[in-house]
Amino acid sequence: MNKIKLGRYVIEITNFDKILFPKSKITKGDLINYYAKVAQFMLPYTKDRPISMVRFPSGINKEGFFQKEAGSYFPKWIKTKKIKKEDGHVNYVIINNAAILVYLANQACISPHIWLSKIDKINYPDRMIFDLDPSGIHFSKVQQAAILLKNKLEEFNLKPYAMLTGSRGIHVVVPIKRLYKFDYVRTFARDVARSLVNENRTLFTLEARKEKRGRRVYIDILRNAFGQTTIAPYAVRSKEGAPVATPISWKEVLDSKLKPDKYNINNIFDHMNRNKKLWSDFFKNISKIPKL
């Protein structure tokens, strides 16, 4: 058993050499080292937010599970927050330091998912998200859709940011003032999506059922709801090669060689070193949503 000291916390590391990604031979130790290194860049996006854990203790080829409740065995220094639900409450983990991120990686939490609101104002999101899903069509259609969505949002004086999901599509993320409840934000997002569908019915769809989407990009706005989560920036996905959810520039969105899983735990830092100002103004460009 190894130990890692991060700040004033000591984390006991188990099964360091356990392979979590069989084809690419990526181990739990690799995952832990990645999260320890990326923490300084990732923590601004997880700070003070409830998270859900996507865990694969036996590796990604075996069944994993989605965990909301902090484990009863988690150390007392793991920050948590109890949030009410219809039949009780859930005690969520809050990732406010590198030690918590590494502890969760040691629990084979490959993909932390974050809420769109913070614990001090839990009913008021500070970001709006559009998830562009290719529905099996060529990724270039998603790139085209992302640019059209960016242009549409800028018409409303909103400042959108692009992120490769590391899975299939692109997330378009808009930082917003904490003035609106989730229903309002989701309704606005749906209106934007409907406008895009009406303007380009061969490219966009709001059809949730895959068999009805045809060869169109699905604009998923449903994450803009209380209790819903989305992959955290710089989080690893449970796919071979350990791809990473990666903030990118709008210029890169236009790259013909772009793929949603282009960046992974082995090449992400080269990307970040080349693009040191990526999302650097994210927390400054906080916008008001226009009236519906």
C-alpha positions in Angstrom: 0.0 0.0 0.0 1.4 3.4 -1.0 0.7 6.7 0.6 0.4 10.1 -1.1 0.6 13.4 0.9 -1.3 16.3 -0.6 -1.3 19.4 1.6 -2.1 18.3 5.1 -3.9 15.1 4.0 -2.4 11.6 3.6 -4.2 9.3 1.2 -3.6 5.5 1.3 -3.4 4.2 -2.2 -4.5 0.7 -2.9 -4.0 -1.5 -6.0 -1.8 1.1 -7.7 -1.0 -1.3 -10.5 -4.5 -2.4 -11.2 -5.4 -2.0 -14.9 -8.6 0.0 -15.3 -8.3 0.5 -19.1 -7.4 -3.0 -20.5 -6.5 -2.3 -24.1 -4.4 0.8 -23.4 -3.0 -0.8 -20.1 -3.8 2.4 -18.1 -3.6 1.6 -14.4 -5.3 3.1 -11.4 -1.9 4.6 -10.5 -1.9 6.4 -13.9 -5.4 7.8 -13.1 -4.3 8.9 -9.7 -1.2 10.6 -11.0 -3.3 12.4 -13.7 -5.8 13.8 -11.2 -3.0 14.9 -8.9 -1.3 16.8 -11.7 -4.5 18.3 -13.3 -6.1 19.3 -10.0 -4.9 22.9 -10.1 -6.7 23.4 -13.4 -9.8 21.4 -12.6 -10.6 22.6 -9.1 -12.0 26.0 -10.2 -14.7 24.1 -12.1 -15.6 21.7 -9.2 -15.2 24.0 -6.2 -18.3 24.2 -4.0 -20.4 22.0 -6.3 -22.1 18.7 -5.4 -20.6 15.9 -7.5 -21.7 12.4 -8.6 -19.1 9.7 -9.0 -18.9 7.3 -11.9 -16.9 4.4 -10.5 -15.3 1.3 -12.1 -13.5 -0.7 -9.4 -12.9 -3.6 -11.7 -12.0 -1.6 -14.8 -14.0 -0.2 -17.6 -14.7 -3.6 -19.2 -16.7 -4.6 -16.1 -19.9 -3.0 -14.9 -19.4 0.3 -13.2 -21.9 2.3 -11.1 -23.1 5.9 -10.6 -22.8 7.0 -6.9 -24.2 10.2 -5.4 -23.9 9.5 -1.7 -20.6 9.9 0.0 -19.4 6.5 1.4 -19.8 6.1 5.1 -16.1 5.0 5.1 -14.9 8.2 3.5 -12.5 10.1 5.7 -14.0 13.0 7.8 -11.8 15.5 5.9 -13.7 14.8 2.7 -16.0 17.9 2.3 -19.7 16.9 1.9 -23.1 18.6 1.7 -26.5 17.2 2.5 -29.1 18.2 -0.1 -32.8 17.5 0.3 -34.7 15.3 -2.1 -38.3 14.1 -2.0 -37.8 11.2 0.3 -34.9 12.4 2.5 -31.5 13.8 1.5 -28.3 12.9 -0.3 -24.9 13.6 1.2 -22.8 14.8 -1.8 -19.0 15.0 -2.0 -17.6 18.5 -2.8 -14.2 18.5 -4.6 -12.5 21.6 -3.1 -8.9 20.3 -3.0 -6.5 18.0 -4.8 -6.6 15.5 -2.0 -10.3 14.8 -2.4 -9.8 14.4 -6.2 -7.0 11.9 -5.6 -9.0 10.0 -2.9 -11.9 9.6 -5.3 -9.5 8.4 -8.1 -8.2 5.8 -5.6 -11.9 4.7 -5.3 -11.8 4.1 -9.0 -14.0 7.2 -9.6 -12.9 7.8 -13.2 -15.4 10.5 -14.1 -16.6 13.1 -11.6 -19.8 14.8 -12.7 -20.7 18.3 -11.4 -23.9 20.1 -10.7 -24.5 23.4 -12.5 -25.1 25.2 -9.2 -23.0 25.8 -6.1 -24.0 24.7 -2.5 -24.4 28.3 -1.3 -27.2 29.0 -3.9 -28.2 25.5 -4.9 -31.4 26.5 -6.8 -29.6 29.0 -9.0 -27.2 27.7 -11.7 -24.2 29.7 -12.7 -23.9 28.0 -16.1 -26.1 26.8 -18.9 -25.1 23.8 -21.0 -26.0 22.6 -24.4 -24.8 19.0 -25.2 -24.4 18.4 -28.9 -24.8 14.7 -29.7 -23.8 13.4 -33.2 -26.5 10.6 -33.2 -24.1 8.4 -35.2 -23.4 10.9 -37.9 -20.0 12.4 -38.8 -18.4 14.6 -36.1 -18.0 17.4 -38.6 -21.8 18.0 -38.3 -21.3 18.6 -34.5 -18.6 21.1 -35.3 -20.9 22.9 -37.7 -23.7 22.8 -35.1 -21.4 24.2 -32.4 -20.5 27.2 -34.4 -24.1 28.0 -35.3 -25.1 27.6 -31.6 -22.2 30.0 -30.6 -23.4 32.6 -33.1 -27.0 32.3 -31.9 -26.0 32.7 -28.2 -23.8 35.7 -29.1 -26.9 37.4 -30.6 -28.2 37.4 -27.0 -24.9 38.9 -25.7 -24.0 35.6 -24.0 -20.4 34.3 -24.0 -20.3 30.6 -24.9 -17.3 28.3 -24.4 -16.6 24.9 -26.2 -15.5 21.7 -24.6 -14.9 18.3 -26.2 -16.8 15.8 -24.1 -14.2 13.1 -24.4 -17.0 10.8 -25.4 -19.1 11.7 -28.5 -19.9 15.3 -28.8 -19.3 18.9 -27.8 -20.6 20.8 -24.8 -21.3 24.5 -25.3 -21.1 26.1 -21.9 -22.4 29.6 -20.9 -21.4 31.2 -17.6 -24.5 33.0 -16.2 -25.4 35.2 -13.3 -27.0 33.4 -10.4 -30.3 35.3 -10.9 -32.5 32.5 -12.4 -33.8 29.2 -11.2 -33.3 26.1 -13.2 -36.7 26.1 -14.8 -36.1 29.5 -16.3 -32.6 28.6 -17.6 -33.8 25.4 -19.1 -36.7 27.2 -20.8 -34.4 29.7 -22.3 -32.0 27.0 -23.5 -35.0 25.2 -25.1 -36.1 28.4 -26.8 -32.6 28.8 -28.3 -32.5 25.2 -29.4 -36.0 25.5 -31.0 -34.9 28.5 -32.9 -31.9 26.6 -34.3 -34.1 23.7 -35.2 -36.5 26.0 -37.0 -33.7 27.7 -38.9 -31.9 24.4 -39.9 -34.1 21.3 -39.7 -31.6 19.2 -41.7 -28.9 19.8 -39.1 -30.6 20.1 -35.7 -33.1 18.1 -33.8 -34.7 18.2 -30.3 -35.9 14.6 -30.7 -34.8 12.7 -27.6 -35.5 9.3 -29.1 -32.4 8.2 -31.1 -34.5 6.3 -33.8 -36.3 9.6 -34.6 -33.2 11.8 -35.0 -32.1 10.6 -38.4 -28.8 12.1 -39.5 -29.1 15.3 -37.3 -27.3 16.7 -34.3 -29.3 16.4 -31.1 -29.3 19.5 -28.9 -29.7 18.2 -25.4 -30.7 20.9 -23.0 -32.1 18.6 -20.3 -29.0 18.9 -18.1 -30.2 22.4 -17.1 -32.3 21.1 -14.3 -32.0 20.8 -10.5 -29.9 17.7 -9.5 -28.7 17.0 -13.1 -25.0 16.7 -13.6 -22.5 17.1 -16.4 -18.9 15.9 -16.9 -16.4 18.2 -15.2 -13.8 19.9 -17.3 -10.6 17.9 -17.4 -12.4 14.8 -16.0 -11.5 11.4 -17.6 -14.1 9.3 -19.4 -14.6 5.6 -18.9 -13.5 4.8 -22.5 -10.3 3.1 -23.8 -7.3 5.4 -24.0 -8.7 7.5 -21.0 -10.0 10.4 -23.1 -10.5 13.7 -21.2 -13.3 16.3 -21.3 -11.2 19.2 -22.7 -11.9 22.9 -23.0 -10.9 24.1 -26.5 -10.9 27.3 -28.4 -13.6 28.2 -31.0 -10.8 28.2 -33.6 -10.1 24.6 -32.8 -13.7 23.7 -33.1 -13.2 24.4 -36.9 -10.3 22.0 -37.2 -11.2 19.3 -39.7 -9.1 16.7 -37.8 -10.9 17.3 -34.5 -12.4 14.3 -32.7 -14.4 14.4 -29.4 -11.8 12.0 -27.8 -8.8 13.8 -29.3 -7.2 14.5 -25.8 -6.4 11.9 -23.2 -4.4 11.7 -20.0 -1.2 11.3 -22.0 -1.5 14.2 -24.4 -3.7 16.7 -22.5 -0.9 18.6 -20.9 0.8 19.3 -24.2 -2.5 20.8 -25.4 -2.8 22.9 -22.2 0.8 24.1 -22.5 0.1 25.2 -26.1 -3.1 27.0 -25.1 -2.5 28.6 -21.7 -5.3 31.1 -22.0 -8.0 28.6 -22.7 -11.1 29.5 -20.8 -8.9 32.0 -18.9 -11.8 34.6 -18.8 -14.5 32.0 -18.1 -15.3 33.3 -14.6 -15.2 36.9 -15.8 -17.7 36.6 -18.6 -20.7 36.0 -16.5 -23.8 37.1 -18.4 -27.5 37.9 -17.8 -30.0 35.8 -19.6 -32.5 37.9 -21.6 -36.1 37.9 -20.8 -38.0 34.9 -22.3 
